[in-house]
Amino acid sequence: MTEIGILGLMLIAAMLPFILMVKLLRSGKNGLALSLMSIAGGFFVVLIYASGRPFGIDPVGAMSGAMLVFLPALLGGGAGALLGWMLRRRDDCGLQ
């Protein structure tokens, strides 16, 4: 049962940024989308760094937070950004 919970957490962590990036890039808000992806990437890097250095964060918790939440969020956000960009180009060019 725990595996279903972990899979659900990773799916939610990937789908929310995917949907958000599609909406932001399709509406032309590239700067906000880039800022949000940079924040998620920054959290990912800090947690990866914290998993190898003892400075107050539990290494196992840091690695699991990075791998279960922020890595799927970055992958989902990147895929959503690509889809939003392609849909925006299609709308701008008038192709159907």
Secondary structure by P-SEA (a helix, b strand, c coil): caaaaaaaaaaaaaaaaaaaaaaaaaacaaaaaaaaaaaaaaaaaaaaaaacccccccaaaaaaaaacccaaaaaaaaaaaaaaaaaaaaaaaccc
